[in-house]
Amino acid sequence: MAAMLEQLPDALGEALEGVRAGLDQTLFHAIDLRSGMAAITLQSLAFADHAPIPEKYSADGEGSSPPLHWSGVPKLATELVLIVEDADSPTPHPLVHAIAIERRSLHPPADPGSAAEEVGSGAGDMADAIASGAQVSGAFAEGAMSGTDGCDPVATMGRNSLLQAQWLPPDPPPGHGVHRFVFQLFALEAGEPLPETPGRDAVRNAIAERGLASGCLIGTYERPSGRIDAPLSQSLAAPASATAAPFAAAG
């Protein structure tokens, strides 16, 4: 995959160091799910929460997607949506690195009735059912979102910020500082399915309308500046040698 931000000059990355989308702009923090809904535990065998993402999973390495596993998904969920955003991208909104949708049946219904018929129509009934009902777990193997490592790709991939239906590995500008890559998993109740290759806006609307539970995992990555500044003594000495040359030639 072609690099996107790694080719920016180091000086530009340093100049934009204070320009960041912000963690509050990520969907996990921007969307307030209904009170009383469940929490999903999202983890990775490759890195701990708020720890550095290994280079292997970045644009500096193989660029494969990291392994992920989760638990605590409500049995009533009919869709899972994973969205990965760079909270520190120098853009108005977080840069989307991947959207993956799991549309398989997460639970066999106890009876032919719909979820709404089983638990009632009120939000309180739904919350009670989530709290008392069985929960399921799942995982994305390493390379599942990038189609690497001989792994079967995720059945449905949404569009990243480059409008590509694939995994975009971490690729922060050199010298821009530490970037937080926010892996967010949302469980959705029954409703109108997401489009075949949804973008961020479609995912946001679906979460706001059908979100049951959410989980978040943050990994960091930084590409240090490769610029080597000349020592101050050398920069001060250079003008002197330049001005001395004409006088030396005249003598």
Buried (B, 14 or more C-beta within 10 A) or exposed (E): EEEBBBEBBBEBBBBBBEEBBBBEBBBBBBBEBEEEBBEBBBBBEBBEEEEEBBBBBBBBEBBBBBBBBBBBBBBBBBBBBBBBBBBBBBBEBBBBBBBBBBBEEBBEBEEEEEBBEBBEEEEEEBBBBBEEBEBBEBBBBBBBBBBBEEBEBBEBBBBBBEEBBBBBBBBBBBBBBEBBBBBBBBBBBBEEBBBEBBBBEBBBBBBBEBBBBBBBBBBBBBBEBEEEEEEEEEEEEEEEEEEEEEEEEEE
